[in-house]
């Protein structure tokens, strides 16, 4: 069980779910997907940073872990809305969710990235699991909200 998290499309952010004065828990993948996609993963040494003098971000615990947490979607915050940038968004999302297949949580993870409208990045995620209906998620992010 995880603490239930929801993604508020209107405000382009996530938050914990509260019910009856306490945090709500949920047995599904919602929280794991949100943390995987929307936590800033440390930039690779050859990644071009949106701000060349800025931080490479990432969680300090990644220095000690075998697997890093989060995604590099934040690197796209100053990019133009081009097909090659959508391909990178798809790649970064797949990279962030790959642990689900590696750990046997999912058989397959499928990601699609689209420009929903000017300034709006859409991510569609389908997670195929053993003996369960596929989990399907849809996120829309204002391009400038990738900056955090």
C-alpha positions in Angstrom: 0.0 0.0 0.0 1.1 3.5 -0.9 -0.1 6.9 0.2 -2.7 7.8 -2.5 -1.5 10.7 -4.7 -3.5 12.5 -7.3 -2.5 14.6 -10.3 -4.4 17.9 -10.6 -4.4 18.7 -14.3 -5.8 22.2 -13.8 -3.0 23.2 -11.4 -0.3 21.0 -13.1 0.7 19.4 -9.7 0.3 16.4 -7.5 -0.7 16.1 -3.9 -1.6 13.5 -1.3 -5.2 12.4 -0.9 -6.7 13.1 2.5 -9.9 11.5 3.8 -11.4 11.5 7.2 -8.5 13.6 8.6 -5.8 11.1 7.5 -3.8 10.3 4.5 -5.5 7.8 2.2 -3.7 4.7 1.1 -4.1 2.9 -2.2 -3.0 -0.5 -3.5 -2.5 0.5 -7.1 0.3 2.1 -9.2 -0.9 5.8 -9.2 1.6 7.1 -6.7 4.5 5.1 -8.1 3.8 6.5 -11.6 3.5 10.1 -10.4 6.8 9.9 -8.4 8.6 8.2 -11.2 7.6 10.8 -13.8 7.5 14.0 -11.8 10.4 13.7 -9.4 13.5 15.3 -10.9 16.1 12.7 -11.8 19.7 13.9 -11.8 20.8 15.0 -15.3 23.4 12.9 -17.0 26.9 14.4 -17.5 26.2 15.0 -21.2 22.7 16.4 -20.8 22.3 20.0 -21.8 20.8 21.9 -18.8 17.9 24.4 -19.4 20.1 26.9 -17.4 23.7 26.2 -18.1 24.8 27.5 -14.7 21.9 25.7 -12.9 21.8 22.6 -10.8 21.8 19.0 -12.2 19.0 18.3 -9.7 18.2 14.8 -8.6 17.7 13.2 -5.2 20.8 13.0 -2.9 20.0 9.3 -2.2 20.6 8.4 -5.8 24.3 8.7 -5.1 24.0 5.6 -2.9 21.3 3.7 -4.8 21.6 1.2 -7.6 18.7 2.8 -9.4 17.9 6.5 -9.7 14.5 7.9 -9.0 12.5 10.3 -11.1 12.6 11.5 -14.7 14.6 13.9 -16.8 11.4 15.6 -18.1 12.5 18.8 -16.4 15.3 19.1 -19.0 12.7 20.0 -21.6 11.4 23.1 -19.9 13.1 25.5 -22.3 12.9 23.4 -25.5 10.8 24.2 -28.5 7.8 22.0 -29.3 9.4 19.9 -31.9 9.1 16.2 -32.9 12.6 15.5 -31.6 11.7 17.0 -28.2 8.6 14.9 -28.0 10.8 11.8 -28.7 13.0 12.8 -25.8 9.9 13.3 -23.6 8.8 9.8 -24.5 12.3 8.4 -23.9 12.6 10.2 -20.5 9.2 8.8 -19.4 10.1 5.3 -20.5 13.4 5.5 -18.7 11.6 6.7 -15.5 9.1 3.8 -15.6 11.5 1.0 -16.7 11.9 -0.1 -13.1 8.3 -1.5 -13.2 9.3 -4.1 -15.9 12.7 -4.8 -14.3 11.0 -5.5 -10.9 8.2 -7.6 -12.4 5.5 -5.1 -11.5 4.5 -4.8 -15.1 5.0 -6.9 -18.3 5.2 -3.8 -20.4 5.1 0.0 -20.2 4.0 2.0 -23.2 4.4 5.7 -23.4 3.3 8.3 -26.0 4.0 12.0 -25.9 2.1 14.6 -27.9 1.7 18.3 -28.2 -1.9 18.8 -26.9 -1.9 22.5 -27.8 0.6 25.3 -27.9 2.5 25.1 -24.6 0.9 21.9 -23.5 2.8 18.5 -23.4 0.6 15.4 -23.2 1.9 12.0 -21.8 -0.1 8.8 -22.2 1.1 5.8 -20.2 -0.2 2.3 -20.3 1.1 -0.3 -17.9 0.3 -3.9 -18.8 0.3 -6.3 -15.7 -0.2 -10.0 -15.2 -3.8 -11.0 -14.4 -5.0 -7.4 -14.2 -6.5 -4.8 -16.5 -4.0 -2.4 -18.0 -3.5 0.7 -15.9 -3.9 3.8 -18.1 -2.7 7.3 -17.2 -3.0 10.6 -19.0 -1.1 13.7 -18.0 -1.1 17.2 -19.5 1.7 19.6 -18.5 2.2 23.2 -19.3 5.6 23.3 -20.9 6.8 26.0 -18.4 5.6 23.9 -15.5 8.3 21.4 -16.3 10.7 23.9 -14.7 9.3 23.4 -11.2 
